[in-house]
Amino acid sequence: MHIKEIVLDGFKSYATRTVISGWDPKFNAVTGLNGSGKSNILDAICFVLGITTLSHVRANNLHDLVYKRGQAGIQKATVSIVFDNRDKPQSPVGYAHLDEIVVTRQVVVGGKNKYLINGHTSQQNVVANLFQSVQLNVNNPHFLIMQGRITKVLNMKPLEILAMVEEAAGTRMFEERKEKAEKTIAKKVKRLDEISDLLISDVLPKLDRLRAERNAFLEYQQLVAESDRAERRVVVLEHAREQNRAQSAAAHATTLLESVAAATAQLTKLASTQAELAARDRALTAAGTGSPVVQDLLARETAARKRAAQLSSRVDVLRRSVADESNAVRRAATTHASAGAALSELADRQADAARNTDRATVLVEDCARELERLQDRIAALTEAAVGDGNTAATAAAAERALQDERALLASIDADRSALEARIVAVDRESAALEPELERARRGAQARQEEMSQLDASFERVNAKLAAMRADLAGQGLTTDPAAHAQGLKAKRREMAAEISSLTRESEALYAKVAHAVSFDYSDPTANFDRSKVFGTVASLLRLDSEHANKASALEMAAGSRLYDIVVADEHVGSQLLQHGRLKKRVTLIPLTTIRSDVITRDKVQRAKKITDGKAVLALDLVQYDKGVKAAMEYVFGSTFICQDPKAANAVTYDRAISAQSVTWAGDVYDPSGMLSGGDNGQSSSGPLLVHVMRYHDLQARIATLGPALQALDAEIASAESATQALAALVEFTAALQARHEAAHAAPVHGALATPEAIAARIADAAREHTDLVARQADLEQRAARTRQTLADLEADAVAADGASSKAQEAALRQRLAAAKKAHSAATKKAASAKMEAEQVAAEADARTSELEAAQLAVQAAETAVATAQAELRAASDDDAAAEAEVAGIAAQLAHHRRDAAASDAERAAVTKRIKQLEADIAAAETARNDAQSEAKRAQRDVESAKAALRKLTEKFPWLASSSSQSSESQSESQLPDLSESLTHAQSRLTAVRKRLEQLKRAVNVHVMEMIGVAERRERELQEKLATVQADKVKIEDTISRLDDIKESELRKTWEQVNADFGTIFGELLPGNNTAELRPADRDRLLSGLEIRVRLGKIWKESLAELSGGQRSLIALALVLALLQFKPAPMYILDEVDAALDLSHTQNIGQLIKTRFTGSQFIIVSLKEGMFNNAHTIFKTKFRDGTSTVDVIKGSLSSSSSHAPSAEAATASRGASRR
């Protein structure tokens, strides 16, 4: 697309309508005196292209573009540009159907600015898109070099020159994206700081304070309850000396009833578990090795293997059949060759018989003609003797005989010449066939060698294929590794799904147990050994599934120590407390200094004995590493876990033991007499330790599955590699087999080019030569006879002149008798030769029939071979498909067998667990029956005690009004020393009340609700923090990738522009001169680019060493190199040669004329050296306050382009477009 015509009306100095036509599609120049309106033409072009920065067209606003700003009566400025659009590859998007595009822009003083395309009003963005689609973006131009641009380039810094190269490379968009990304990172960092500050300064301190208040509140609640119990206990103990038996009996009865209830609940739970395990056992039985799926696969595998064996046998049979049919083809070919040889021999005999027949026939004809001639002469002599003795008739007969013999001799000579020519042709043909026979023999030998190589290659490939199949079978991949790979992929998907499920469950559990298993801190010193910080107590212990029902008891036994942090020594603990930046208060357990009062083994044995095994040391229920033994002894070494309250009561208050105990339900019995129980605050999903153990199990399972998944990936890769190798080898085998079959079939079908066929043609030529020579000899003999006859006739004519008629007649009759004998002998010989020829012909016909039968046999054998080969290929395909089916079923069967084996193993474990449950149920039923019997006895004791208590309540009425006092009396009546217990209870009550007074002033009763809100807030902020951090990392990765892409594209652009820069400068300033762009900092391209110049052999240190013209040439060469890198359909240059002399401007003009042939150049210049190179030159003049344009060189040279009238100009433009 290029400019064809420009129409200016009221634009700047062009007051009247001015039509500038005749623009050259390649090189145009505009010249004229200063102030004559040269640059206004370029401004008009930029105006139509949609320029928005009016300072580039030397205007402050659109009104400045109207002639004298509308003060001369002209109120609008209009510019129309007619573009030639016949070059369809460079056509704007959506305008390829138009050969001409007219774009008009009009601005009205005080009015609006509008655009028109082909006379239709258009939006500014439509016009912008039109020009931008052909790289004419006037608001970011690289095609527009206005006044001052060259000077500006000279003063550019390295980074500014780099920016020009970036603009040419189109990488500025990467900078824009990078700036946006950096702004986003700044926002993310600000958000990270805000969240972190909020967590550190507000949420975490508040949460730590609320947790401390929660602990105080819980302690306060326990102390209130304990105070009430202690107070009532003191009252009861003061009045319990006489109530010991009744209270003991009642307490014992209550304990027994609780034991019965606990045993009943245990039985219900065990029965439910037993039912679940029984259902699981049935499901595993159905999925085991005897499952219908496995049996069905076994049956299918047997059937498939049987079918594969049958197909393999059929393939072997067909291979033998192909070999037999190939042998039959060779035998038929041998028979055909023998028949051909015999027929060739008969052809020789037939030719000899034909020659003998022809020779005898010719002899018979000659003898008959001699008889006829002699008879005519005798008749003529007889007539002459009878008549008047006139011998004219005799002479005429003799003359006719001479003429006949002469004609016969001429015919014989002609036949002899033809035979000689044929002999020469046959000899030439035979000589030509000799080298062809040699080439055919070499070709046959080469084909035989190729067939041998193909046979050997085919055998080697078959052996390699068989070896690969055997190797695959040895690796357990069967003969179809693709099916095995699919099975492995299915297993991988299952394993990946399991890992994903376990990970999700682990993450969900971590949200519940994070406070119990995680400990966040910063390294207090450089190179801090983190292995000396072991973690929380909860994260270090393990609990077997059989002890899961004791998790609540273990939690109560450990209390807040469950969350204490275990460290190697007190030095590590001190470092953490001082410099670890801990976000909450923690309690540390140094392994080297912690001391624990572990219950001795004697006490443990006594506790088991007095509770019938219902009491177990808490330390014995947990598992842990030996390295943290001291911490575990400190936490669990002084507490018993008891099955029921009775066992706990017996252990705690036994004088030989006197240790704290916790029931399975979580009730705490303390030797000091303090009891605690009720709701322990656990969630409905179960005890915390159960979740912790499940979390550890999930992590262990995930850690186990990870390497297994990697091993499976490696196995899949191996199977796929084997699949590809096997497929490639099978394909190569098939191609080789096709070549093998084609090579074996080629000699039969190409028999015409075989050495045998050429030798047969040579033999035929030899036989024909022999026949021709024999015929030539016969013709020589006949010619000799004819010449002899002619000589005899001439002699007879001479003799007749002097001999008498009778003497002549007697001589003729004598010769006639000899001729008759010769004719008779010749006739017999001809008949014999004809009979022999007929016999030979009959035999040749028989041999021909045999040859045709042999040919049919060869064709039939070839058809049989082709049929057998097709059947062999079909059978081979069926065999391969059967092998693939067997491999697929085997892979499925192996997969199901593995699953079945796993199911069998799990079923064995379930069966073992069922048996254990049955034993536990039996034991629980026995314990319940024993407790029920003992409870009945205790009830009788209670009834007995009640009778005595009624008497006591009459004396102490307030005891009957308080059921709690009665309950406490029943509990305390079992103490061995009531007085000692009373003293202890009083001191305990005093201590509890003192602690209550201390806590009462600071306790927060709403702390439970507040801490729930605070913990949710912390979790939300932590999640937001992680999300923002991940977004920041992604954005930083994006910036890194953008920098890499930008530098790569920029380096390519720099290399191309640098090369063009040096070339163009050398053309502008000849004489072994060059220039280049070098990175300012060695090879770091992004540090900026500096211009380096070499004049002759000397590199200049700076541009200051150059003259003004040389510096302008440098800047212009760089600008032209950038223009050449990304060519646009049009370039506009405004007085770029202002600082150059004539020779340099000539070089610039010549360079533009020769190098930039694919674009239209419009140059404003005052130098003849520049515009004389242009194809079209427009000269501007300023007359009577307005500018005019003349074409002084070009196809439309005229005195002026100033339109005489608007109507005439419009008509002219319309005619031009039409």
Secondary structure, DSSP 8 states (H G I E B T S, - for coil): -EEEEEEEESBTTB-S-EEEE---SSEEEEEESTTSSHHHHHHHHHHHHT---GGGGT-SSGGGGBGGGGTTS--EEEEEEEEE---GGG--TT-TT-SEEEEEEEEETTS-EEEEETTEEE-HHHHHHHHHTTT--TTS-SSEE-TTHHHHHHT--HHHHHHHHHHHHT-HHHHHHHHHHHHHHHHHHHHHHHHHHHIIIIIHHHHHHHHHHHHHHHHHHHHHHHHHHHHHHHHHHHT-TT-HHHHHHHHHHHHHHHHHHHHHHHHHHHHHHHHHHHHHHHHHHHTSTTSHHHHHHHHHHHHHHHHHHHHHHHHHHHHHHHHHHHHHHHHHHHHHHHHHHHHHHHHHHHHHHHHHHHHHHHHHHHHHHHHHHHHHHHHHHHHHHHTTS--HHHHHHHHHHHHHHHHHHHHHHHHHHHHHHHHHHHHHHHHHHHHHHHHHHHHHHHHHHHHHHHHHHHHHHHHHHHHHHHHHHHTT-TT-HHHHHHHHHHHHHHHHHHHHHHHHHHHHHHHHHHHHH------SSTT--GGGEEEEHHHH-EE-GGGGGGHHHHHHHHGGGGG-EEESSHHHHHHHHHHS--SS---EEETTT-------HHHHHHHHHHTTT-EEEHHHHEE--GGGHHHHHHHHTTEEEESSHHHHHHHHT-TTT--EEEETT--EE-TTS-EE-S-----TT--HHHHHHHHHHHHHHHHHHHHHHHHHHHHHHHHHHHHHHHHHHHHHHHHHHHHHHHHHHHHHHTGGGSHHHHHHHHHHHHHHHHHHHHHHHHHHHHHHHHHHHHHHHHHHHHHHTTS-HHHHHHHHHHHHHHHHHHHHHHHHHHHHHHHHHHHHHHHHHHHHHHHHHHHHHHHHHHHHHHHHHHHHHHHHHHHHHHHHHHHHHHHHHHHHHHHHHHHHHHHHHHHHHHHHHHHHHHHHHHHHHHHHHHHHHHHHHHHHHHHHHHHHHHH-HHHHT-HHHHHHHHHHTT-S-HHHHHHHHHHHHHHHHHHHHHHHTT--TTHHHHHHHHHHHHHHHHHHHHHHHHHHHHHHHHHHHHHHHHHHHHHHHHHHHHHHHHHHHHHHS-SS-EEEEEEEETTEEEEEEEEEEEETTEE-S-GGGS-HHHHHHHHHHHHHHHHHHS--SEEEEESTTTT--HHHHHHHHHHHHHH-TTSEEEEE-S-HHHHTTSSEEEEEEEETTEEEEEEEESTT-BS--B-S-HHHHHHHHHHHH-
